[in-house]
Amino acid sequence: MIEQVKRYLIDLQQTICSEIELLDGGTVFEQDHWSRDDQRGNGVTCIISNGNVFEKGGVNFSIIRGDKMPKSASALRPELEGRKYTALGVSLVLHPDNPFIPTAHANVRFFVAEEQGKEPIWWFGGGFDLTPYYGFDEDAVHWHETAKKACIPFGEDVYPKYKKWCDDYFYLIHRNEQRGIGGLFFDDLNGDFEECFDYMKSVGSHFTEAYIPIAKKRMNTTFSEKEKDFQLYRRGRYVEFNLIYDRGTLFGLQSGGRTESILMSLPPKAQWSYQYKIDPGSEEEKLTSYFLKPKDWVL
């Protein structure tokens, strides 16, 4: 199982990097091959920065082994806490320079938990979500139509279930607001291995189909210092979620993972302003009053 998933993930990472490089057209990913000192983990972190489109982005593959499952990874199944484990996955975050292009995040992962004398327990998780700074209905519809397309072969109830889970997960409790317009989020997926693996592959392969058309449509939109300032302000919310709530970040840190790769998701620049003022009725106000409210973007 692990070798099958590993081969797919490495191919996925390379495919996504190639497509993002083609979109950016101004720079390429730098590849950092790394391994842990204790030989219990390795990976490839690919970073793009200061390009024509992307201010910063990272696409990371890693495989980590440990003697005791961190609490963040066994949150849904506490009986697995303490088991030996192998975790592998691809995670990515793309922070465009242009405020009219959304930030995007995706992750697909596979866990195996083992205990002597017992059958290994495995599961898949992942998803993708979109964080706009300036919203457009047609972009939100395209994003969710593609997410639904990824789910349709696996049952009519799959998209609504994982769409709601995404809305519930990417929520900043202390701000009482969504991080973005959602997408898909799934975890603890097990049963028939091939079917579960096919679903994870479907989610992984649909990410660029969902994101690249939106980025292409918005990449030549002119913007001013005002829009850039608002983007940096909203990026602060992104940082808050990743450092306070994100289970992937917590798992990486709790498992003794590579900090540089774990924190690649953070934007290169962000800002926090005390009582930031937003004009009523503005496009900035519309982000939180309309776009960051969970809704059914597709039927």
Contacts in CASP RR format, 6 or more apart in sequence:
PFRMAT RR
TARGET T0000
AUTHOR 0000-0000-0000
METHOD contacts of the structure
MODEL  1
MIEQVKRYLIDLQQTICSEIELLDGGTVFEQDHWSRDDQRGNGVTCIISN
GNVFEKGGVNFSIIRGDKMPKSASALRPELEGRKYTALGVSLVLHPDNPF
IPTAHANVRFFVAEEQGKEPIWWFGGGFDLTPYYGFDEDAVHWHETAKKA
CIPFGEDVYPKYKKWCDDYFYLIHRNEQRGIGGLFFDDLNGDFEECFDYM
KSVGSHFTEAYIPIAKKRMNTTFSEKEKDFQLYRRGRYVEFNLIYDRGTL
FGLQSGGRTESILMSLPPKAQWSYQYKIDPGSEEEKLTSYFLKPKDWVL
1 110 0 8 1.000
1 112 0 8 1.000
1 122 0 8 1.000
1 193 0 8 1.000
2 63 0 8 1.000
2 86 0 8 1.000
2 88 0 8 1.000
2 110 0 8 1.000
2 112 0 8 1.000
4 197 0 8 1.000
5 88 0 8 1.000
5 89 0 8 1.000
5 110 0 8 1.000
5 197 0 8 1.000
5 200 0 8 1.000
6 63 0 8 1.000
6 88 0 8 1.000
8 197 0 8 1.000
8 201 0 8 1.000
9 61 0 8 1.000
9 88 0 8 1.000
9 89 0 8 1.000
9 90 0 8 1.000
9 108 0 8 1.000
9 110 0 8 1.000
10 44 0 8 1.000
10 61 0 8 1.000
12 90 0 8 1.000
12 108 0 8 1.000
12 204 0 8 1.000
12 205 0 8 1.000
13 44 0 8 1.000
13 46 0 8 1.000
13 59 0 8 1.000
13 60 0 8 1.000
13 61 0 8 1.000
13 90 0 8 1.000
15 208 0 8 1.000
16 59 0 8 1.000
16 90 0 8 1.000
16 92 0 8 1.000
16 207 0 8 1.000
16 208 0 8 1.000
17 29 0 8 1.000
17 46 0 8 1.000
17 48 0 8 1.000
17 59 0 8 1.000
19 208 0 8 1.000
19 212 0 8 1.000
20 29 0 8 1.000
20 48 0 8 1.000
20 54 0 8 1.000
20 59 0 8 1.000
20 94 0 8 1.000
20 208 0 8 1.000
20 212 0 8 1.000
21 27 0 8 1.000
21 28 0 8 1.000
21 29 0 8 1.000
21 48 0 8 1.000
23 53 0 8 1.000
23 212 0 8 1.000
23 215 0 8 1.000
23 216 0 8 1.000
23 219 0 8 1.000
24 48 0 8 1.000
24 51 0 8 1.000
24 52 0 8 1.000
24 53 0 8 1.000
24 54 0 8 1.000
25 51 0 8 1.000
25 52 0 8 1.000
25 53 0 8 1.000
26 51 0 8 1.000
26 52 0 8 1.000
27 48 0 8 1.000
27 49 0 8 1.000
27 50 0 8 1.000
27 51 0 8 1.000
27 52 0 8 1.000
27 54 0 8 1.000
28 48 0 8 1.000
29 46 0 8 1.000
29 47 0 8 1.000
29 48 0 8 1.000
29 58 0 8 1.000
29 59 0 8 1.000
30 46 0 8 1.000
30 47 0 8 1.000
30 48 0 8 1.000
30 49 0 8 1.000
31 44 0 8 1.000
31 45 0 8 1.000
31 46 0 8 1.000
32 44 0 8 1.000
32 45 0 8 1.000
32 46 0 8 1.000
32 47 0 8 1.000
32 260 0 8 1.000
33 42 0 8 1.000
33 43 0 8 1.000
33 44 0 8 1.000
34 42 0 8 1.000
34 43 0 8 1.000
34 44 0 8 1.000
34 45 0 8 1.000
34 258 0 8 1.000
34 261 0 8 1.000
35 41 0 8 1.000
35 42 0 8 1.000
35 43 0 8 1.000
36 42 0 8 1.000
36 64 0 8 1.000
36 257 0 8 1.000
36 258 0 8 1.000
40 64 0 8 1.000
40 65 0 8 1.000
40 66 0 8 1.000
41 62 0 8 1.000
41 63 0 8 1.000
41 64 0 8 1.000
41 65 0 8 1.000
42 62 0 8 1.000
42 63 0 8 1.000
43 60 0 8 1.000
43 61 0 8 1.000
43 62 0 8 1.000
43 63 0 8 1.000
43 261 0 8 1.000
44 60 0 8 1.000
44 61 0 8 1.000
45 58 0 8 1.000
45 60 0 8 1.000
45 61 0 8 1.000
45 62 0 8 1.000
45 258 0 8 1.000
45 260 0 8 1.000
45 261 0 8 1.000
45 264 0 8 1.000
46 58 0 8 1.000
46 59 0 8 1.000
46 60 0 8 1.000
47 56 0 8 1.000
47 57 0 8 1.000
47 58 0 8 1.000
47 264 0 8 1.000
48 54 0 8 1.000
48 56 0 8 1.000
48 57 0 8 1.000
48 58 0 8 1.000
49 55 0 8 1.000
49 56 0 8 1.000
49 57 0 8 1.000
49 268 0 8 1.000
50 56 0 8 1.000
51 97 0 8 1.000
52 219 0 8 1.000
53 96 0 8 1.000
53 97 0 8 1.000
53 98 0 8 1.000
53 101 0 8 1.000
53 215 0 8 1.000
53 219 0 8 1.000
54 94 0 8 1.000
54 95 0 8 1.000
54 96 0 8 1.000
54 97 0 8 1.000
55 95 0 8 1.000
55 96 0 8 1.000
55 97 0 8 1.000
55 267 0 8 1.000
55 268 0 8 1.000
55 269 0 8 1.000
56 95 0 8 1.000
56 267 0 8 1.000
56 268 0 8 1.000
57 92 0 8 1.000
57 93 0 8 1.000
57 94 0 8 1.000
57 95 0 8 1.000
57 264 0 8 1.000
58 92 0 8 1.000
58 93 0 8 1.000
58 94 0 8 1.000
58 264 0 8 1.000
58 265 0 8 1.000
59 90 0 8 1.000
59 91 0 8 1.000
59 92 0 8 1.000
60 90 0 8 1.000
60 91 0 8 1.000
60 92 0 8 1.000
60 261 0 8 1.000
60 264 0 8 1.000
61 88 0 8 1.000
61 89 0 8 1.000
61 90 0 8 1.000
62 88 0 8 1.000
62 89 0 8 1.000
62 258 0 8 1.000
62 261 0 8 1.000
63 86 0 8 1.000
63 87 0 8 1.000
63 88 0 8 1.000
63 89 0 8 1.000
64 86 0 8 1.000
64 87 0 8 1.000
64 88 0 8 1.000
64 252 0 8 1.000
64 255 0 8 1.000
64 257 0 8 1.000
65 84 0 8 1.000
65 85 0 8 1.000
65 86 0 8 1.000
65 87 0 8 1.000
66 84 0 8 1.000
66 85 0 8 1.000
66 86 0 8 1.000
66 255 0 8 1.000
67 82 0 8 1.000
67 84 0 8 1.000
68 81 0 8 1.000
68 82 0 8 1.000
68 83 0 8 1.000
68 84 0 8 1.000
69 80 0 8 1.000
69 81 0 8 1.000
69 82 0 8 1.000
69 83 0 8 1.000
69 84 0 8 1.000
69 85 0 8 1.000
69 113 0 8 1.000
70 250 0 8 1.000
70 251 0 8 1.000
70 252 0 8 1.000
70 254 0 8 1.000
70 255 0 8 1.000
71 81 0 8 1.000
71 254 0 8 1.000
72 247 0 8 1.000
72 248 0 8 1.000
72 250 0 8 1.000
72 251 0 8 1.000
72 252 0 8 1.000
72 254 0 8 1.000
73 80 0 8 1.000
73 85 0 8 1.000
73 87 0 8 1.000
73 111 0 8 1.000
73 247 0 8 1.000
73 251 0 8 1.000
73 255 0 8 1.000
74 80 0 8 1.000
74 81 0 8 1.000
74 82 0 8 1.000
74 113 0 8 1.000
75 247 0 8 1.000
76 187 0 8 1.000
76 188 0 8 1.000
77 121 0 8 1.000
77 188 0 8 1.000
80 113 0 8 1.000
80 121 0 8 1.000
83 113 0 8 1.000
83 114 0 8 1.000
83 115 0 8 1.000
83 121 0 8 1.000
84 113 0 8 1.000
84 114 0 8 1.000
84 115 0 8 1.000
85 111 0 8 1.000
85 112 0 8 1.000
85 113 0 8 1.000
85 114 0 8 1.000
86 111 0 8 1.000
86 112 0 8 1.000
86 114 0 8 1.000
87 109 0 8 1.000
87 110 0 8 1.000
87 111 0 8 1.000
87 112 0 8 1.000
87 251 0 8 1.000
87 255 0 8 1.000
88 109 0 8 1.000
88 110 0 8 1.000
89 107 0 8 1.000
89 108 0 8 1.000
89 109 0 8 1.000
89 110 0 8 1.000
90 106 0 8 1.000
90 107 0 8 1.000
90 108 0 8 1.000
90 109 0 8 1.000
90 204 0 8 1.000
91 105 0 8 1.000
91 106 0 8 1.000
91 107 0 8 1.000
91 109 0 8 1.000
91 248 0 8 1.000
91 265 0 8 1.000
92 104 0 8 1.000
92 105 0 8 1.000
92 106 0 8 1.000
92 107 0 8 1.000
92 207 0 8 1.000
93 103 0 8 1.000
93 104 0 8 1.000
93 105 0 8 1.000
93 264 0 8 1.000
93 265 0 8 1.000
94 103 0 8 1.000
94 104 0 8 1.000
94 105 0 8 1.000
94 211 0 8 1.000
95 103 0 8 1.000
95 235 0 8 1.000
95 267 0 8 1.000
95 268 0 8 1.000
96 102 0 8 1.000
96 103 0 8 1.000
96 215 0 8 1.000
96 219 0 8 1.000
98 218 0 8 1.000
98 219 0 8 1.000
98 221 0 8 1.000
98 223 0 8 1.000
99 133 0 8 1.000
99 134 0 8 1.000
99 223 0 8 1.000
99 227 0 8 1.000
99 228 0 8 1.000
99 230 0 8 1.000
99 231 0 8 1.000
100 133 0 8 1.000
100 134 0 8 1.000
100 218 0 8 1.000
100 221 0 8 1.000
100 223 0 8 1.000
100 227 0 8 1.000
101 214 0 8 1.000
101 215 0 8 1.000
101 218 0 8 1.000
101 219 0 8 1.000
102 130 0 8 1.000
102 131 0 8 1.000
102 132 0 8 1.000
102 133 0 8 1.000
102 135 0 8 1.000
102 139 0 8 1.000
102 214 0 8 1.000
103 130 0 8 1.000
103 131 0 8 1.000
103 132 0 8 1.000
103 133 0 8 1.000
103 235 0 8 1.000
103 238 0 8 1.000
103 267 0 8 1.000
104 128 0 8 1.000
104 129 0 8 1.000
104 130 0 8 1.000
104 131 0 8 1.000
104 207 0 8 1.000
104 211 0 8 1.000
105 128 0 8 1.000
105 129 0 8 1.000
105 130 0 8 1.000
105 131 0 8 1.000
105 265 0 8 1.000
106 126 0 8 1.000
106 127 0 8 1.000
106 128 0 8 1.000
106 129 0 8 1.000
106 203 0 8 1.000
106 204 0 8 1.000
106 207 0 8 1.000
107 125 0 8 1.000
107 126 0 8 1.000
107 127 0 8 1.000
107 128 0 8 1.000
107 248 0 8 1.000
108 124 0 8 1.000
108 125 0 8 1.000
108 126 0 8 1.000
108 127 0 8 1.000
108 200 0 8 1.000
108 201 0 8 1.000
108 203 0 8 1.000
108 204 0 8 1.000
109 124 0 8 1.000
109 125 0 8 1.000
109 126 0 8 1.000
110 122 0 8 1.000
110 123 0 8 1.000
110 124 0 8 1.000
110 125 0 8 1.000
110 200 0 8 1.000
111 122 0 8 1.000
111 123 0 8 1.000
111 124 0 8 1.000
112 120 0 8 1.000
112 121 0 8 1.000
112 122 0 8 1.000
113 120 0 8 1.000
113 121 0 8 1.000
113 122 0 8 1.000
114 120 0 8 1.000
114 121 0 8 1.000
121 190 0 8 1.000
122 190 0 8 1.000
122 193 0 8 1.000
123 187 0 8 1.000
123 188 0 8 1.000
123 189 0 8 1.000
123 190 0 8 1.000
123 196 0 8 1.000
124 186 0 8 1.000
124 189 0 8 1.000
124 190 0 8 1.000
124 196 0 8 1.000
124 197 0 8 1.000
124 199 0 8 1.000
124 200 0 8 1.000
125 186 0 8 1.000
125 187 0 8 1.000
125 188 0 8 1.000
125 189 0 8 1.000
125 200 0 8 1.000
126 184 0 8 1.000
126 185 0 8 1.000
126 186 0 8 1.000
126 187 0 8 1.000
126 200 0 8 1.000
126 203 0 8 1.000
127 162 0 8 1.000
127 166 0 8 1.000
127 183 0 8 1.000
127 184 0 8 1.000
127 185 0 8 1.000
127 186 0 8 1.000
127 203 0 8 1.000
127 204 0 8 1.000
128 147 0 8 1.000
128 183 0 8 1.000
128 184 0 8 1.000
128 203 0 8 1.000
128 204 0 8 1.000
128 206 0 8 1.000
128 207 0 8 1.000
128 210 0 8 1.000
128 211 0 8 1.000
129 166 0 8 1.000
129 170 0 8 1.000
129 179 0 8 1.000
129 180 0 8 1.000
129 181 0 8 1.000
129 182 0 8 1.000
129 183 0 8 1.000
129 184 0 8 1.000
129 185 0 8 1.000
130 139 0 8 1.000
130 140 0 8 1.000
130 143 0 8 1.000
130 180 0 8 1.000
130 181 0 8 1.000
130 182 0 8 1.000
130 183 0 8 1.000
130 210 0 8 1.000
130 211 0 8 1.000
130 214 0 8 1.000
131 179 0 8 1.000
131 180 0 8 1.000
131 181 0 8 1.000
131 234 0 8 1.000
131 238 0 8 1.000
132 139 0 8 1.000
132 140 0 8 1.000
132 180 0 8 1.000
132 181 0 8 1.000
132 287 0 8 1.000
132 291 0 8 1.000
133 227 0 8 1.000
133 230 0 8 1.000
133 231 0 8 1.000
133 234 0 8 1.000
133 287 0 8 1.000
134 227 0 8 1.000
134 283 0 8 1.000
134 284 0 8 1.000
134 287 0 8 1.000
135 181 0 8 1.000
135 283 0 8 1.000
135 286 0 8 1.000
135 287 0 8 1.000
135 291 0 8 1.000
136 218 0 8 1.000
139 214 0 8 1.000
139 217 0 8 1.000
139 218 0 8 1.000
140 181 0 8 1.000
140 291 0 8 1.000
140 297 0 8 1.000
141 297 0 8 1.000
141 298 0 8 1.000
142 210 0 8 1.000
142 213 0 8 1.000
142 214 0 8 1.000
143 181 0 8 1.000
143 182 0 8 1.000
143 183 0 8 1.000
143 210 0 8 1.000
143 211 0 8 1.000
143 214 0 8 1.000
143 297 0 8 1.000
144 163 0 8 1.000
144 181 0 8 1.000
144 183 0 8 1.000
144 297 0 8 1.000
144 298 0 8 1.000
145 297 0 8 1.000
145 298 0 8 1.000
146 206 0 8 1.000
146 209 0 8 1.000
146 210 0 8 1.000
147 159 0 8 1.000
147 163 0 8 1.000
147 183 0 8 1.000
147 184 0 8 1.000
147 206 0 8 1.000
147 210 0 8 1.000
148 159 0 8 1.000
148 163 0 8 1.000
148 298 0 8 1.000
149 206 0 8 1.000
149 209 0 8 1.000
150 159 0 8 1.000
150 184 0 8 1.000
150 202 0 8 1.000
150 203 0 8 1.000
150 204 0 8 1.000
150 205 0 8 1.000
150 206 0 8 1.000
151 158 0 8 1.000
151 159 0 8 1.000
151 162 0 8 1.000
151 184 0 8 1.000
151 199 0 8 1.000
151 202 0 8 1.000
152 158 0 8 1.000
152 159 0 8 1.000
153 198 0 8 1.000
153 202 0 8 1.000
154 195 0 8 1.000
154 198 0 8 1.000
154 199 0 8 1.000
154 202 0 8 1.000
158 199 0 8 1.000
159 184 0 8 1.000
162 183 0 8 1.000
162 184 0 8 1.000
162 185 0 8 1.000
162 186 0 8 1.000
163 182 0 8 1.000
163 183 0 8 1.000
163 184 0 8 1.000
164 294 0 8 1.000
165 184 0 8 1.000
165 185 0 8 1.000
165 186 0 8 1.000
165 187 0 8 1.000
166 182 0 8 1.000
166 183 0 8 1.000
166 184 0 8 1.000
166 185 0 8 1.000
167 178 0 8 1.000
167 182 0 8 1.000
167 183 0 8 1.000
167 294 0 8 1.000
169 185 0 8 1.000
170 178 0 8 1.000
170 179 0 8 1.000
170 180 0 8 1.000
170 182 0 8 1.000
170 185 0 8 1.000
170 241 0 8 1.000
171 177 0 8 1.000
171 178 0 8 1.000
171 179 0 8 1.000
172 178 0 8 1.000
172 179 0 8 1.000
172 237 0 8 1.000
172 240 0 8 1.000
172 241 0 8 1.000
172 244 0 8 1.000
172 245 0 8 1.000
173 245 0 8 1.000
174 240 0 8 1.000
174 244 0 8 1.000
175 237 0 8 1.000
175 240 0 8 1.000
177 237 0 8 1.000
177 288 0 8 1.000
177 292 0 8 1.000
178 292 0 8 1.000
178 293 0 8 1.000
178 294 0 8 1.000
179 237 0 8 1.000
179 238 0 8 1.000
179 241 0 8 1.000
180 291 0 8 1.000
180 292 0 8 1.000
181 291 0 8 1.000
181 292 0 8 1.000
181 297 0 8 1.000
182 294 0 8 1.000
184 203 0 8 1.000
186 199 0 8 1.000
186 203 0 8 1.000
189 196 0 8 1.000
189 199 0 8 1.000
189 200 0 8 1.000
190 196 0 8 1.000
229 271 0 8 1.000
230 284 0 8 1.000
232 269 0 8 1.000
232 270 0 8 1.000
232 271 0 8 1.000
233 270 0 8 1.000
233 271 0 8 1.000
233 272 0 8 1.000
233 273 0 8 1.000
233 276 0 8 1.000
234 287 0 8 1.000
235 267 0 8 1.000
235 269 0 8 1.000
235 270 0 8 1.000
235 271 0 8 1.000
236 267 0 8 1.000
236 270 0 8 1.000
236 271 0 8 1.000
236 272 0 8 1.000
238 266 0 8 1.000
238 267 0 8 1.000
238 270 0 8 1.000
239 266 0 8 1.000
239 267 0 8 1.000
239 270 0 8 1.000
242 249 0 8 1.000
242 265 0 8 1.000
242 266 0 8 1.000
243 249 0 8 1.000
246 265 0 8 1.000
248 262 0 8 1.000
249 262 0 8 1.000
249 263 0 8 1.000
249 265 0 8 1.000
252 262 0 8 1.000
253 259 0 8 1.000
253 262 0 8 1.000
278 284 0 8 1.000
278 285 0 8 1.000
278 288 0 8 1.000
279 285 0 8 1.000
END
